[in-house]
Amino acid sequence: MAAAAVTRRINAGLHIEATGNGVAEVDSRRSSASAYSPTAKRINDAKDSDVWVPVQEGDMPGDPSRALLFRTMKVKGSILHPYRFVILLRLIAVIAFFIWRIRHRNHDGVWLWVMSMVGDVWFGFSWVLNQLPKLKPTKRVPDIAAIRDQYESSTPGESKLPGIDVFITTVDPVDEPILYTVNSILSILATDYPVDKYACYLSDDGGTLVHYEAMFEVANFAKLWVPFCRKHSVEPRAPENYFGLKRQPYMGSMQEEFMSDHRRVRREYEEFKVRIDSLFNTIYQRSEAYNRKNTKEEGVKATWMADGTQWPGTWIEQAENHRKGQHAGIVKVVLDHPSHKPEIGLPASIDNPFDFSNVDIRLPMLVYLSREKCPGYNHQKKAGAMNVMLRVSALLSNAPFLINFDCDHYINNSQAFRAAMCFMLDPRDGQNTSFVQFPQRFDDVDPTDRYANHNRVFFDGTMLSLNGLQGPSYLGTGTMFRRVALYGMEPPRWRAENIKVISKAKEFGESTLFINSMLDGTNQERSLTPIFFDDSVNNELTTLMTCAYEDGTPWGRDVGWVYNIATEDVVTGFRMHKQGWRSIYCSIEPAAFRGTAPINLTERLLQVLRWSGGSLEMFFSHSNAFLAGPRMQPLQRIAYLNMSTYPIVTIFILAYNLFPVMWLISEQFYIQRPFGSYILYLVIIIAMIHVIGMFEVKWANITLLDWCRNEQFYMIGATGVYPTAVLYMVMKLITGKGIHFRLTSKQTEACSNDKFADLYVVRWVPLLIPTIAVLVVNIAAVGVAIGKTATWGLFTEQAQHAMLGMVFNVWILVLLYPFVLGIMGQWGKKPVVLFILLVMSISTVAVMYVTFRAIYPSDWSEIAASLGKVELVTGSPGKN
C-alpha cells in the first residue's frame, strides 16, 4: 500500500521546462534528476542504508512524554572498523619511519637531513591532529513530521513553534550584487514557517539608499511572490533560482491554475528585476533634480529619498556625516509584524488575475538597518554589524532563536527552519544546543569544480566527524543560534541557577529596554510580540546602534560575535563550545541553503588567505585551544587546534617542493640513505593516506572527483596561500599591526553567453608567484631527470634514482594542474595547449642538460663536489 501511494505521487509529478523564449511548457514525464522528487529522496535513503545505521535511541536519556525530533546515525561497523584499523596502521608506519630515519641519519649534509626530519615530524603531528577527530563520524537526521505533530495544529494560526529572527548582512551593492540580496530576502519571506513567528533583518553596513529602496521593491513584489509560493508549494523560493531551473517539479495541488500563475509571476519578476537594476540611476536622477532646487549649501550634493527628504546614510557624492565610515544609524521597519490570525487573499477578478482565495497572504516582519559609523572607531566589519542586529532585534521582535545568512545565500529548502528546530527543541539535549550548522552548497560553480569550491571533503567529511564530538564549528552562514548562547550565558547543564541579568547589567551596555528584554529572549518557547513604537523606543534603538555603546563592555569577546579576528565565525563557535554548549551539523536533501562562490582563481585564493590568516590569529589569541577549560571535550580541543595551526605545515611542503632546484646544478643530492628503503617508506605512508581517503569518500558519500579536487587545491594553497598567511602572522607578531583582508568580490565579469567566463579571467597578484616558482622548478626537475637518464643510461644507478625522484615531481605537477589552467586564462579552455607547452618545456630542459653536460663535464663535476655530493630526492611527501 505504501509503495503504491509513493508511485501515485511520483506519477502525479508535473514539471515545467523553460524554453529559449522564456515560456514554460508542461511536461508530465518524471525527472529522476530532480532533487525535490520522491524518487531522489528514496535514492538518497538507499545510499545512506549502505553506509549508515541508526543508533538505538532508547538508550539515550530524554523526556518520555515528548517525541524525539531527530534520529542519530552511525557508520556501519564493516566500514568504520577497517577505517580505524588503517589509521592505526599508518600511525605505526609513521612512527617506524621516524625511528628508521633517526637510526640512519646522514653524516654529510646534516643540515638538510635535520630540516627534512623536522618537516616530517610536523607532517606526522598535523596528520594526527587532523585524523583523531574523525574517528566517530555521526549523522543526525531531523524528523519534520514529528515536529509538525508536536508543535503545530491543523487549525491555521495555532502553531506552538518558537520565534526566529533572520539576519542578513551586506556591505556594497556592487561587490555583492543587489540581485543576490533581494533574492535572499524573498526566499526568507516565502519560507514555510508560521509567518507571525519570524522576522527578517537586513544590515546594510554601507548605509546606501539603494539597499533601502530595494527593500520596498521587495515588499511590493513579495505580495505576489509569497502567496504564489504557498499556493503551489514552489521550491526553491528564490525567484531567480526557481525560474532558472530547466525542470521545475510541481509539488502543489492546483495544477490547472499553475500554468497561468507561473507565466504571470515570471513576467512580474522580470519587471521587478528591471526596477532593481534601475535603482542606481533612479536615485541619481532624483537627487540631481532635488539638488538643483536646493542650492543652500554650495558644492554639497545630497542623496534624496523618494519622500523628498535627505538620506541620513551614505550619499552618492560623499560629504561630511554622509560617507562610508561616517553616517548616522538608521532603522526602518519596511513590513510591520503581521497579525496572529490568517489573512486570506481575494479570488481572481478582472483587476486581479490571481486566485488567492485559499492562501494566507500575510508577510513576515522586514526591517532595514544600518549602524552608526564614526571616524576613529574600529567597526569590526561583519561581527560588529551582527552584534548591532542582535541588540536591535531584541527590542523589535526578540525571538529566542536566530539564523544568519550572507547576502548571496538563499533558502533552497523551505523546511530548513523546521529542520533546525528539531535539534533545538529535542527533549534529549536540545536545551544545551547553542547552534545548528548547515552545510554550504553553491550554485554556478564550473562543472568540474576546478578550485574545489564545493569543498565536499570538509562539509560532508570533517563536519560529520565533529558531529560525533561536541559538534561542528560555526561556519559564518546558514547557522541557527540560540539567542541566550550569543549573550554569553552558560548552558543549562553547567548553570548553577536561573539566568540573572540585572546583576550583570553593565556587561551588556546602558540600554534598560535591551537588558529587560534579555530574560524574555531566553525563553525558547517564546513567540514574537509586536512592539509599539514611541519616542522612547526610537531613542533606545538609536542608542543601541551607536559606536560608543560597546565601550567598556565585553561585547566582542564574551558577548555576541567575537572581534579582532578575520575568522570571527570559528572563534564565536569556539567560545560557546568552551562554555560547554554543544552544536549540531544538519545536512538535508534538498540542501537547506545555497549561495555563490568565487570561481576566479585569484578571488578564490584571496578568500582562502583570509580564512587561513584568521585561523593563525585564533592560535595566537585568547581563543587558543590549549586555553579552553575542562568543559571542552578532548577531541574537540584537538579539532580546534588543527583548525588554528594547519597553515604552518605548508612551510615545509613549500620547501620540499622547491628542493628540486638542487637537481638543476648538481649530480646527486640525498636526503636519506639508504635511498631504496627511504622511497619504500614514503610509498607505503603516502599510499595508506589515500586508502584512508577512500574510506572517507565512502562514508561521506562524496565522489572521487571531489576528493581529487580537494587534494589538488590543498597543494595549490600549500605552495602560496598558506605560507603567505604564516608570513602575515609573523609580521603581525613582530609589528603588532593587524592583518587586513579585503572582502571577496561576488561580482562576476561573466558575459551573458558564458556563465563561467570569470573562470578564465587572470587577475595577477603577488600571491601567485610562489606557486608559479614551484611549478617552474618541478617542470625543470623533470627535464633534468630525463636528461640524466639519457646521459647516464636507463639502467644505471644514477638514472634510476633520477627517475624515482621524477615521480614526485610529476605528482606535484598533477596536483598543480588546476592552477596552471587558471593562469593560462582563455587558453585554459584548451587543455591540449597546456600539454603541448609542458612537453616542449620538459624537452627543452632535457636537451639543454644533455648539451651542457657534454660540453662541460668537468665543470659540472666540480660544481657537484663543491656542494658536498649530498643526494636529494625531490618532491613533496604530501600531507603525512
N, C-alpha and C positions, 0 to 999 in steps of 0.2 A: 504493500500500500504506500509506504513512504517513498519507495523508489519510483512508483508510478506518478506520485504527486510532483516529485522533482522533475521527472520527464515532461509532465504537462507544463510546468513553469518554464522549462527551457524552450519547449516548442512555442510557447506564447511570446517568446522574446521578439521585440521589434527593434530594428537597427536603422539608423539614419546614415546614409552615405553622402558625404559632402562632395559635390561635383565641382568642376572647374569654375563655373559661374556663380558658385556660392549657393545654389538652390539645393535643398535637401530632398532626397528621394527615399521612399520606404523600401526596406529590404528585410524580408521575413526570414532570411537564412540565418542560421545560427553562426555566431562568430566565436570560435574557440579561443581566439587571441584576446578577447575582451577580458579585462581584469575584473569587471563587475559581474560577469555571468556566473550562475551557479556551477557551471562546468569548471570554470577556472578555480573556484573555491574547492571543489572536490579533488582537482588535480593537486592543489597545494596541500590539502589534508593527506592525500596519498603519499606525497613526498615526505611529509612530517612523520607519517607512520613508519617509514623505512628507517628513520634515524632517531626519532624522539618517542619516548614512552611516558605516560602520566605518572606522577608521583602519587602515592596513596595519601589523599587529603585527610583521611580520618585520623592520621597520626599527628596532625597539627592542632595546636590549641586554637580555640575560637569560640564565639558565642553560638551555641547550638540553636538558638531561637532565630538566627538570621542566616540567610542563604549565603554560600560562598560565591564571590563575584568574579573569581578567575581561577584558572587551572594552572598547575605547575607541571612542567615537562622536563625530563632529563634525557640525556643521550643514552641510547641503548648500551648495555654493557659490552656487547660484541664489538662496538666501535670505541667506546670510552676506555676500556681496559687495555687494548692494544695501543691506543694513543698514548696513554700514560706510560706504558711499558717502553715504548720507543723513546719518549722523553727521558726516562731513566737511563736507558742505554746510551743515549747521546751525552748525558751528563757524565756518565762513567768514561765514555770515549774522550770527552774534552779534558777531564782530569788526567787520564792516562797520557794524553797528548802533552799536557804541561809537564808531567813528570819526565816523560821521554825527552823533551826539549831541554830540561834542566840538566839531565844526565849526559846530554850530548851537546853541551854548549860549545859555540865556536871560540877558538882561541885567536883567530885572526879576524879582524873586523868585528871586535867585541861590541863596539858602539852600535852597529847595525843589528846585531843579534839581540842586544838589550832592548833597543827600541821596538823591534818586532815582537819581542816577548811581552813587553808592556802592552802593546796593542792587542795581542792575542788574549791576554788576561782580561783586558777590558771588554773584548768581544764576548768572551765567555760570561763575564759578570752581567753585561747588558742583556745577553740572551736569557740568563736565569731570571732577571728582573721581568723580562717580557713574558716568559713561559709559565712561571709559577702561578700567576693569577688565572691562567687558562685551564686549570686542572678540573674545574667543575662548571662547565657551561650549563646554563639553565634558561629555559624559555617559560614565559608566563603569558597565558592566553586569556584575554578578558571575555567575560560572558555577558554580552549585550542583552540577551533575553532575560537573564537573571536580574540585572539592574532595572530593566523595564518593569518586570513583575513586582519588584520590591519597592520601587520609588515612584512609579507612575501609575496613574489611574486611567481607566478607559474614558473617563469624563474629561474633556478638554479643559485645560487651565487648572488642573488639580495635581500637578507634579510636585513631588517632595524633593526633587533634586536640588542640591545647593547652588548658590550663585557663582558665577565665574566672571572675572574681569580679564579682557583680552587686550594685550599691549602690542602695538606695532611701532617700530622706530624707523625713522628715515632722516636723512640729512640734506641731500642735494637732489633736486628733481631731474638733474641731467645725468650725473653719475649713477643714480638709482632711478631709472626711468619711471615717470609718474604712472604710466600704464600698469607697471607691476604693482604699485602701491594700491591703486583703485581696485584692481582685480583681487588683491589680497583681502581688502575690506569687504568687497561684495561677497566673497566666499564665506567670510565670517558672518555677515548679516544674514546669509541664507542657510547657515548650517542647521542641522537637525538637532536642536536643543531647545527646550522651552524658552520662548522669545523673551519673556519677562525675567528670565533667570540669568541673563548675561549682558554685559555692556562692552563696547569696543572703544579703545582709546588710541588715537594716533598722536605720537610725539614727533613733531617737526623740529628737529634741532637746528635747522637753518632759518626758521622763522619766516618762510616765504609765503606770500599771498597766494601763489599758485596752488599750493597744497591745501590751503584753507578753502578756496573756491572750488577746488576739485572735490572736496567733501560734500558740498552742496549738490554738485552734479551727481555724485554717488548716491546721495539720499534720494534724489528725484528718480534716477534710474532704478534704484532698489525697490521702489514702489511697484515696479513691473517685474523685475527680475526675481525677487524673493518669492512672491506668490506663484510665479511660473515654476520655480524650482520645487515648491511644496506641492503644487498640483500634480506635477508629472514626475516627481521623485528623481530629479536631474542629478547626475553625477558626472564629473566633478562640478562644483558650484562656483567656480571662477569662469566667467563667460568667455574670456579669451581662450582658455584651455578647453572648455567644453565645445565651443564652435570650431576649434582647431582639430578635434578628433575626426579621423576618417570614418570611423564607425561609432555611433552613439547609441549604446544599448538603452532600450526603453524599459524602465522599471516601474512605471506608473500603472494606472488603471483606467485611463481615459484616452485610449489610442485614437478614437475617432476625432478628438479635438486637437491632438498633439501636432499634427502637421501644420495646421493653420497658425496655432500659437507659436510654434517653433519659427516659422517663417517671419512672423511679425516681430517677435522678440529679437531675432537676429538683425532685422533691419533697424530696429530701435538701438541695438547695441552699436552698430556701425555709425549711426548718427551720434551716439554718446561718445565714441572714440574721436570723432571729428571735433566735438566740443572740447574734449580734454586736450587734444593736440593744439587747439587754437587758443587755449587759456593764456599762454605766454604773450601772444600777440594782442589778445583782447585786453589784458591788464595794461600792457604797454600803451596801447592807443587811448584807453580810457584815462590813464594817468597823464598822458601828454595833453589831452583835452582839458582836464581839470587844472593842470599846471599853467596853461595859457590864461585861464580865467583868474587864477590865484597867484599873483606875482608879488606878494608881500615880501617874501624872503628871496632876494635876488640871488640867482645862481643855485638855489636849492630846488631840486625836483623830487617831489614826494611821490609815493606809490599810493594810489587811491582805491578804496573798496567800492563795491557796486552801490552802496548806500550813500556815497558822496563824502565819506569820512576817510581820514588818512589811516593807512595801515600801521599799527603800532610795532610791527616786526621789521624785518629787513627790507629795505627799499631796493628797487631795480638799480637806481643810481645811489649808491650808499652814502649816507650822511651821518652826522653825529647822532647817536642813540638809535640809529636805524641801519646798522651794518652787522654783518656776521661777527659774532663775538661781542656785540653791544646792542641790545634791544630789550624792551620790556617783556615781562611774562604775559602770556596770552592763554586764556581758557575759554573755549566757545563750545556750548552744547549744540550740536548740529541736529541730532534727533533726541527728543525727550524720552524719558523712561516710559515704556508702554503700560497700559492698564493690565491688570491681572486676568481680566476676562477676555476671551477670544473676540476678535472683531472680524466678522465675516464680510467678504467683498460683495460686489454687485454682480448681477447677471449681465450677460452680453447685451449690448444695445447698439443703436446707430452711432452714438458718440464713443462707445467703449466696446471694441470687438472682442475683448477677453471676458470669458465667463469665470469669475472667481467667487461664485455664489456658495461654493462649499470649501473655500480656502480662507484660512486665517491670514489677514493682510497686515498684521502688526509688524513693526520693525523694532529691533533692539536699540538700546541707547547708543548714540555715537557722539564722541567727544573729540574735539581738536584741541591740542595744547602745544605750546612752545615755551619752554622755561626761560627765565631771565638770563641774559648774558651780560657780563661786565668785564671791562679790561682789567687785567691783573689777576684774574681768578683762573684756576685750573678747573675747567668744567667737566673733566673726567669722561668726555666722549659718551659712548653708549651707556656705560654704567651710571653716570650722573643723570642721564635722561631717564633711565629706568627707575632710579630712586625717586625722582620727582613724580613720575607717574604713579609709583607705589603710594606716595603721600596724597596726591590729588584724588586718586580713585578711592581712597579711604573715606573721603568726605562725600563723594558723589554717589558711590554705589557700595563700596566696602564689602565686596564679595570675599568669602573665606578662601577661595581658590583663584588663581590667575594663571594665564598662559601667555607666553611671549613669542612673537614672530619677528623675523627680519622682514623688511617690506617687500622682498621678492618671493616670499613663500605664501602659499595659499592652501586652503583646506581641500584636500583631494578626496577625502572620505568623510561624509557628513556625520558619521557616527563616532568621529575621533574623540569628541569631548566626553561622550558616554564611556568610551573605552578607557580613558584616563581615570574617570570616576570609579570604575570598577576596582581599581587599586587603592584609591584614596579612601573609599568607603567600606572596603572589605573588613569583616569582623575580626580576621586573624591578627593583622598588624597594620591595618590601614592608617590608624591614627599616628603611627610612628613613621609614616612615609612622607618625606619632605617634598619630593618631586618625582614626576613620571617623565622619562625622556623617550621621545620617538626618534626613529632613525631619520636621517636627512636623505631624501630622494630628489633627483634633479631631472629637469626637462632640458631639451635642446643640447644635450651632450652628444658629441660626434659618435657615430655608430660603433666605432672601435674603442671608444673611451681612451684616447691616446694618452692623456695625462692623469688617468686614474681618478677622475672627478667623482665617480660613483662611490669609490672608496669602500667597496663592499666587504673587504677583508676586515676593516675596522668596525663598520656599523653592524655587520652580521656575524662577525667573529669575536673581536675583542669585547664589544658591548654585551654580547650574550654570556661571555665568560665572567665579566664583572657582575652580571645579573645573579650569579651564583654566590657572590660575596655580599658586601654591604650595598652594592648597587652601582649602576653606571655613573660616570661623571656627567656633569652638566655641559651641554654642547652649544649653548648660546641661542638656539631657536627650536621651536617645536617642543616646548617643555611646559608642563603644568606644575605649578608650585602651590604649596600650602602657605597662605599669607603669614601665618604665625612663624613659620620657619625663616622667612625672609626678614622678619623683625628680630631675628637673633635669639628667639626663645628655644629652650631645650625641648626635646621630645618627651611625651608623657612618661615613657619608661624610665627616664632619668630625672623627671621633675619631682621634687620633693612635695610640692603643694600646687594649688591652682595658680594660674598666672596672675601676678600683681604688677600692674603697670604704673600706678600712681607713685610708688616709691622710687621708680626709676625714670620719672618723667623727663628729667633733664637729658637723659641719654637720647631722647627722640626729638628734641627741639622744644621750642617755646609755644607751639600751637596747642591750645587747650582742646579745640574741637578734634584735632587729629589724635591726641592722646586719649580722649574719651572714646573715640571710635575703635581703638585697638582691641578692647575686650570683645566688642561685637564681632570684629573680624576674625577672632579666634574660634568662633562657633561654627563648626563645619556643616551644620545643618541650616545655616542662615541663608535666606533668600536676599534679593535686592530690594531695598526700600527707597522710593523716590524721595529726594530732598527738596525742601522749599528754599528757593534762592532768596536771600535778602542781603543787605549790605554787610552783615557780619560774616556770612558765608563767603561772599566775594572777597572780603578783606583777608580772610583766612587762606583762601586759595592763592591769593597774590603772595601772601607771606610764605606759604609752602614752596613756592617756585623761586624765591629769591636766592641769589648766590650765597648770601651770608647765613641762610637758615641752618646750614650744617656745621657752621663754625663752632668748635669746641664740643662737638658731639662725636659718637662712634660711627656715624654714618660713613659708609665706605670701607669699614673694617669689620666691625662686629654687627652692624645693622645694614640691611639692604645688600645691593650688589657691591662687590669689593673694588676699590680704586687702585690707581697707580700701578697697573699691570696690563699688558696687552691682551692676556687671556683671562679677562675678568670672569668669564663663564666657568672655566675649570676651577678657579680659586674659590668662587662663591659656592660651588657644589662641595669643594673640599672642606670649607668651613662647616657646612651642615653635617657632613659625614664625621667630622672631628667632634661635633657635639653629640653624636650618637644617632642621628637621623639615618634612615635608610632611603634608598631610591629604587625605582623600578624601570626596567627597559621594556618598552611595549612596541612590538612590530606587528602590524595588522595588514591584511590584504582586503581591498586595495590600500596602498600606502596612505597613512593618515594625512601627511602634508607633502607637498612638492615645492621645489624652488628652482632657482637658476644657479649655475656655476660658471666660472670663467674658463672658457676653452682656449683662450690665448695663452701661449707658453709663459710669457713674461708676467701676465696678471696672475696666473696660477702659481708661479714661483714666488711672487711678492706676497700672495696670500699665505703660502706655507712659511715664508720667512717670518711673518707676523706671528703665526702660531708657535713656531719653534723658538723665536725670541721670547715670547711670553712664557713658554714652558721653562726656559732657563731663569727668567725673572722669578718665577714661582719657587725654584730651588733656592735662590739666594734671597728669600724673603721670610717673613714670619709664617708663611704658608708652606714651609718645608715639611715634607712627610715625616722627617725624623722628630719634628716638634709636635706632632699630633699626639693628643692624650691617649689614655688607655681605652677610650670608647671606640676608637677606630680598630677594626679587625686587622690582624697582622698582614694577611694577603692583600687587603685593601690598601694598606700603607705601602706595600711593595709596588702595587699598581700605580699609585700616585708618584712614588719615587721614580719609576720607569718613565712616567709621563713628563717629569720635570728634568730628566737627565739624558734622554735618548739622543739629543743632538751631539753630545760630547763624543760618542763613539765614532762619529763620522770624521773626526780629525785624523784618526788612524786609517780609516777607509780611504780618505783622500791621499794620505801619504803612501799607502800601498799602491794606489792607482797611478801615482807619479813615479814610483820606483823604476819603471821601465826606462826612464831617462838614462840610467846607468848602462843599459844594453847598447845604447847608441854610441858609447865611447869606450866600451870595454869588452873583452872577450868572455870573461867569466866572473860572475858575482854570485856568491852563495849566501843565503840567509841561514840555512841549516844543513848540516851534514849528519848522517848520510842522506843524500838527496832523494833516493828512491823511497826510503821509509817516510821521509817528510811528505812527499807527494801522496803516498798511500794514506797517511793520516788525514791529510786535507780532503782527499776524495771521500773518505768514509764520513768525516764530520759534515761536509757540505751535503753529501747525499742524504744523510739522516735528517737534516733540517728540512729537506724537500719532502721526505717521507712524512714527517710531522705535518708539513703544509698540506699534503694530500688528505690527511685525516681531517684537518680543519676545513678544507674545501668540502668534504663530505658532510660533516655535522653542521656547518654554517650555511649549507645549501647555496654556495656560490659557484661560479663557473671557473674553468681553468683560465679563461681569458682575464677574469677579474684578478685572479691570483698572479698571473704573469704581469699584468699592468701594474699591480702593486709592487712587485719586485723591481720592475723597470723604473718606476717613478721614485722608489726609495733610493736607488743608485743615482738617479738624476739629482735628487735633493742632497744626497750624501757627498756629492762632489762639488756642490756650490752653495746651496741654500743653508744647510745645517752648519757647515763651517763658518759661513758668514754670520749666522746668528750667534755662534760661540764668540766670534771676534767682537761683535757688538756688545755682548755681555761683558767681555774682558774690558772693553773701553768704558762701559758704564761703571764697573767696579773701580776702575782707576780714576776716572774723572768725576764720578758721582752724578753724571747727567743721564737722564732717561733716554730711552730709545724711541725714536719717532717712526711709527709705521703708518703709511698712508692707507686710506680706505681703498679696498679693492673695487675697481670700477666694474659696474654691471652693464655699462653702456656698450653696445656692440657696434662694430663697423660693418657688420654683415649687410650686404646688399640684398635687395628684395628677391633676387633669383637664386641666392645661395645662402641658406641659413647658417652654414658653417664657415662663411668667409673669414670670420675672425680667427679661425684656426690657422690660417695661412698668412696672417699679418705678423711681421717681425718687428718687435719693439726692442731695440738694443739697449741694454743696461749693463753696468759693470758686473752684475750678478751672474751673467752668462759666461764670463771669462774663465773662471776656474774649471768649469765643466768642459769648455772648449779646449783648454790646455790638456785635460785628461784624455779627451778624445784624440787630439793630435799625437800625444805621447804614445798611446796604445796602438794607433794606426802605424806609427813609425816602428814600434817594437815588433809588430807582426812582420813588417817588411824586413827588418834586420834579422829576425828569426829565419825567415825564408832565405835571406842572403847567406846566413851562416850555414844553413843546410846545403845550399848549392856550392858553397866554398869548401866545406869540410867533407861532404859526402853524407848521404842519408843514414848510413849505418854506423857512423862514428859516434862516440860518446858525446862529443860537443854538440853535434847536430840533434841527437835525441833529447838532450837537456834543453836545447833551444826550442824544439817543437813542443815539449811538455810545458815550458813557460808560455809559449804562444797560446796554449789552450786557455789560460787565464785572461790573456789579452783579448782574445776573440769573445770570451764570455762578457767582458766589460763592454765591448762594442755592441754586443747584442742587447745588453741592458740599456745602453745609451741610444738605442735606435730611435725611440720617440723624440728624444731631444734633437737628434740630427735632422729629422723631418721638420721639426719646429723651426730651426734656424735656417732651413732651406727656403722658407716662405712658400711662394706659389709652386716652386719646383717640388715641394713636398707632396703634391698631388700625384707625382710620378715616381714611386719608389725605385723603379728601374734605373733612373738617373743616379740615385744615390749609390746603387750597387756598381754602376759603371765607374763613378768617381772613386769609390772605395778600392776597386780592383786597380785602377790606374795609379792611385796614390801608393798602395802597397807595392805594386810592381816597380814604381819609380824608386822607392826607398831601397828595395831589394837590389835593383841594378846598381844604384849608387854605392851600396855597401860592397857588392862584389867588385866593382871597378876600383873603389878606393882601397880595398884590401889587396887587390892585385898590384896596384901602383905603389902603395906604402906599407908593405908587410912588416918591415922592421919598426917603423914609427908606431904602427898600431900596437905591436907587442910592447914597445916601451911605454906607451900610454897605459896599457893594461897593468904593466909591472908597477908603474908609479901609483896606481890606485890600490895596490895591495893584493891583486888577484883573488878577490873575495867574490865568489859566485852568488848571484841573487836570482831567485825565481820570481819573475814579475807577475803582477796581477794582484787582485784583491781577494782575500779569503772570504769576503762577503760578511753576512751577519751571523756570527757564531752564536 
